Amino acid sequence: MSRGFVKEDDQEEVPFVAPRADLPEGVTNYVTQVGMDALLSENEQLIAERDNLDITNENENRIATNHINAKLQLLNSRILSAKIVDLSKQPQDEVRFGALVSLKIGNDKNLQHYQIVGVDEADISKGKISFISPIARLLTDKKVGDTVVLKLAKEDRTFEIMDIVYPT
């Protein structure tokens, strides 16, 4: 049917859903058990939100439902591709996925603590960095006492590994 015979109200836009954290094509979606639990919890929350929508306008209800379904589709794709890493099987004296690393940065006397986690878990405000981030890549396979240098545009930043712990 020609678009000229379709009512304007019938033309529904596809809901925009912000993409999840970037995971490059071909990169395994590693997660910690905590990260997987968070993804599953988010899934339950979205389903509950969809099932408890209290919108009387049929059109607005359909749009809200479609938006939540689109978010669920992205989330479920991420859950299905997730590979949980057993942190107890990581080499405890090396920085690998899941490690909580204590770092001395430059001449700063205060140590910084970062855990290397999956892309969906990463949150710098909580000290969690993605395993595909430049600093995580530099730290991987290093041991206590090792120093790595991150080359930045205006300077080089030195990180000395002071401690490595795998949370249980």
RAMOSUL-V14462 format. One record per helix or strand of 3 or more residues. SS is the DSSP state (@ for helix, = for strand). FROM is the first residue (numbers start at 1). TO is the last residue. Records with the same first field share a line. If there is no record, write none. Layout:
BEGIN
SS: FROM-TO ; FROM-TO
END
This chain:
BEGIN
@: 3-5 ; 8-10 ; 33-51 ; 58-81 ; 87-89 ; 124-126 ; 134-139
=: 29-31 ; 82-84 ; 99-105 ; 111-117 ; 128-130 ; 147-151 ; 156-166
END
